[in-house]
Amino acid sequence: MASIRSASFSRSSCFTADAFEKTCRDLGIAHRRTKPYTPKTNGMVERFNGRVGHDVLVITVGTHRSLERLLQGYNVTYNTRRQRVLEGKAPNDIVKARLRRKPELANPHHRPPDDPCRLPKAMVVVERAKKVSHPDS
C-alpha cells in the first residue's frame, strides 16, 4: 500500500488549524500550502468537478431530492471504483485499511448513511431523466 509523504492543501482555515497541522506531523506527512491565488494548484479539484459536470449535471432532474440522490449515487460509484493513482485500489478500500491500522483517525461524529441503497435510487433518477425532453442547446 502506498503511503502519503506530503500533501498540498489550500490556505483555508480547516487546513491551517492546529489540529490538522498536528495530525500531519503525527503521520509524518509534510504539509505544504498552495500559493495564494494560484489556479493551477486547483487542478485535481477542477478535474473532479469537471467529471461531476460531465457525468451528472447534464441530466435534467425535477427536484432537489432527485439531484441529491443522483449525487449520492455518483459518490458511491466514484469511491468504489478502482483508480490507477491508488495502485488499482478504490478510495473506500484505502480509507478502510487506514482506519483498521489506526482507529483513532476515525471521525467520532461520523454517521453512516441512513440509506445504503443509494446507487439503485440514483439509477431510477437517471432513467426518469431520460424521459424528460431536453431543450436544444
ZIWO-V235521 format. One record per run of one state. SS is the DSSP state (A for helix, B for strand, O for the rest). FROM is the first residue (numbers start at 1). TO is the last residue. If there is no record, write none. Layout:
BEGIN
((SS,FROM,TO) (SS,FROM,TO))
END
This chain:
BEGIN
((O,1,5) (B,6,9) (O,10,12) (A,13,16) (O,17,17) (A,18,26) (O,27,29) (B,30,33) (O,34,38) (A,39,55) (O,56,63) (A,64,80) (O,81,81) (B,82,83) (A,84,86) (O,87,88) (B,89,90) (A,91,101) (O,102,102) (A,103,105) (O,106,117) (A,118,130) (O,131,137))
END
